[in-house]
Amino acid sequence: MTASATLEIVGYSDSECSPFPCDENRTCGLSSCAPSSSLVEAFEALKSEVIKEFGEGVTLKLTLLDDGVPDYIREIYERDHPAIPMILLQGKVIPVGRISWEPIRDAIASELQA
């Protein structure tokens, strides 16, 4: 059986993908979404990289909070107080605080090897 994981990005549709500026000095490892700083565009860029690196072994989900906060997200927020965008792998917070390819890639690789 092939290992699999679920990566979920949580935020608002008009959120930025990072508290840092999106410019030639960015270190997120994604470029197809630049210079938008858009969470939704960054999710699509991240999705492309995840599929390229891990194929179908990772399910990606974008949860937008514009129309309400799901109970499981509320519970995670009350317990862990993560930054938005919230990055979840297998329902657990990856404490990155931004969409950044390298730490997300490393966390996925680690999860798939476990």
C-alpha positions as a LaTeX table, in Angstrom:
\begin{tabular}{lrrr}
\hline
Residue & $x$ (\AA) & $y$ (\AA) & $z$ (\AA) \\
\hline
Met1 & 0.00 & 0.00 & 0.00 \\
Thr2 & 1.28 & 3.45 & $-0.92$ \\
Ala3 & 1.60 & 6.04 & 1.86 \\
Ser4 & $-0.68$ & 9.04 & 1.64 \\
Ala5 & $-1.18$ & 12.33 & 3.45 \\
Thr6 & $-3.62$ & 15.23 & 3.51 \\
Leu7 & $-2.34$ & 18.79 & 3.38 \\
Glu8 & $-4.85$ & 21.52 & 4.20 \\
Ile9 & $-4.36$ & 25.26 & 3.87 \\
Val10 & $-6.77$ & 27.37 & 5.94 \\
Gly11 & $-7.39$ & 31.10 & 5.55 \\
Tyr12 & $-9.56$ & 33.78 & 3.98 \\
Ser13 & $-10.04$ & 34.24 & 0.24 \\
Asp14 & $-8.55$ & 37.73 & 0.39 \\
Ser15 & $-5.68$ & 36.72 & 2.72 \\
Glu16 & $-2.08$ & 37.02 & 1.74 \\
Cys17 & $-0.03$ & 33.85 & 1.65 \\
Ser18 & 2.63 & 35.21 & 3.99 \\
Pro19 & 3.40 & 38.12 & 6.29 \\
Phe20 & 6.47 & 38.78 & 4.09 \\
Pro21 & 6.47 & 40.74 & 0.83 \\
Cys22 & 6.21 & 38.75 & $-2.37$ \\
Asp23 & 9.11 & 40.02 & $-4.46$ \\
Glu24 & 12.45 & 38.97 & $-5.92$ \\
Asn25 & 13.79 & 38.47 & $-2.38$ \\
Arg26 & 11.10 & 36.05 & $-1.27$ \\
Thr27 & 12.19 & 32.71 & 0.08 \\
Cys28 & 8.97 & 30.70 & $-0.19$ \\
Gly29 & 10.20 & 28.55 & $-3.07$ \\
Leu30 & 7.15 & 29.20 & $-5.25$ \\
Ser31 & 7.17 & 31.48 & $-8.25$ \\
Ser32 & 4.07 & 30.89 & $-10.38$ \\
Cys33 & 1.93 & 32.89 & $-7.95$ \\
Ala34 & 4.32 & 35.86 & $-7.65$ \\
Pro35 & 3.91 & 38.74 & $-7.13$ \\
Ser36 & 0.25 & 38.35 & $-6.18$ \\
Ser37 & 0.71 & 37.47 & $-2.47$ \\
Ser38 & $-2.70$ & 35.82 & $-2.86$ \\
Leu39 & $-3.49$ & 32.85 & $-0.63$ \\
Val40 & $-5.62$ & 31.26 & $-3.35$ \\
Glu41 & $-2.94$ & 31.68 & $-6.04$ \\
Ala42 & $-0.24$ & 30.44 & $-3.64$ \\
Phe43 & $-2.37$ & 27.36 & $-2.91$ \\
Glu44 & $-2.54$ & 26.59 & $-6.63$ \\
Ala45 & 1.24 & 27.05 & $-6.98$ \\
Leu46 & 1.80 & 24.82 & $-3.94$ \\
Lys47 & $-0.58$ & 22.22 & $-5.35$ \\
Ser48 & 1.44 & 22.08 & $-8.58$ \\
Glu49 & 4.68 & 21.55 & $-6.67$ \\
Val50 & 3.17 & 18.90 & $-4.39$ \\
Ile51 & 1.80 & 16.95 & $-7.36$ \\
Lys52 & 5.15 & 17.24 & $-9.18$ \\
Glu53 & 7.09 & 16.01 & $-6.11$ \\
Phe54 & 4.69 & 13.50 & $-4.55$ \\
Gly55 & 2.19 & 12.62 & $-7.27$ \\
Glu56 & $-1.15$ & 11.40 & $-6.07$ \\
Gly57 & 0.20 & 10.50 & $-2.61$ \\
Val58 & $-0.95$ & 13.81 & $-1.17$ \\
Thr59 & $-4.49$ & 15.15 & $-1.06$ \\
Leu60 & $-4.66$ & 18.95 & $-0.97$ \\
Lys61 & $-7.50$ & 20.96 & 0.45 \\
Leu62 & $-8.06$ & 24.72 & 0.63 \\
Thr63 & $-10.43$ & 25.68 & 3.45 \\
Leu64 & $-11.65$ & 29.26 & 3.20 \\
Leu65 & $-13.08$ & 30.81 & 6.34 \\
Asp66 & $-15.08$ & 33.56 & 4.63 \\
Asp67 & $-18.44$ & 31.89 & 5.25 \\
Gly68 & $-17.67$ & 30.49 & 8.68 \\
Val69 & $-15.19$ & 28.46 & 10.65 \\
Pro70 & $-15.65$ & 24.68 & 10.72 \\
Asp71 & $-15.74$ & 23.22 & 14.24 \\
Tyr72 & $-12.54$ & 21.22 & 13.77 \\
Ile73 & $-10.67$ & 24.39 & 12.70 \\
Arg74 & $-12.07$ & 26.28 & 15.69 \\
Glu75 & $-10.82$ & 23.50 & 18.00 \\
Ile76 & $-7.34$ & 23.57 & 16.45 \\
Tyr77 & $-7.20$ & 27.36 & 16.74 \\
Glu78 & $-8.35$ & 27.38 & 20.38 \\
Arg79 & $-5.80$ & 24.70 & 21.28 \\
Asp80 & $-2.75$ & 25.77 & 19.23 \\
His81 & $-3.33$ & 29.45 & 18.26 \\
Pro82 & $-1.65$ & 29.04 & 14.86 \\
Ala83 & $-1.04$ & 31.87 & 12.44 \\
Ile84 & $-3.25$ & 32.33 & 9.39 \\
Pro85 & $-2.73$ & 30.92 & 6.88 \\
Met86 & $-2.89$ & 27.75 & 8.89 \\
Ile87 & $-0.98$ & 24.83 & 7.38 \\
Leu88 & $-2.27$ & 21.40 & 8.45 \\
Leu89 & $-0.76$ & 18.05 & 7.64 \\
Gln90 & $-2.86$ & 15.08 & 8.68 \\
Gly91 & $-4.91$ & 17.56 & 10.75 \\
Lys92 & $-1.89$ & 18.80 & 12.74 \\
Val93 & $-0.45$ & 22.29 & 12.50 \\
Ile94 & 2.84 & 22.75 & 10.72 \\
Pro95 & 4.13 & 25.88 & 12.49 \\
Val96 & 5.25 & 27.71 & 9.36 \\
Gly97 & 2.88 & 30.71 & 9.43 \\
Arg98 & 3.10 & 31.07 & 5.67 \\
Ile99 & 2.92 & 29.05 & 2.51 \\
Ser100 & 6.55 & 28.09 & 2.03 \\
Trp101 & 7.57 & 25.17 & $-0.17$ \\
Glu102 & 10.65 & 23.81 & 1.63 \\
Pro103 & 9.24 & 23.30 & 5.14 \\
Ile104 & 5.95 & 22.01 & 3.74 \\
Arg105 & 7.77 & 19.63 & 1.38 \\
Asp106 & 9.96 & 18.39 & 4.22 \\
Ala107 & 6.96 & 17.81 & 6.50 \\
Ile108 & 5.14 & 15.87 & 3.77 \\
Ala109 & 8.21 & 13.74 & 3.03 \\
Ser110 & 8.61 & 12.99 & 6.71 \\
Glu111 & 4.95 & 12.04 & 7.05 \\
Leu112 & 5.05 & 9.76 & 4.02 \\
Gln113 & 8.12 & 7.95 & 5.39 \\
Ala114 & 6.54 & 7.38 & 8.79 \\
\hline
\end{tabular}
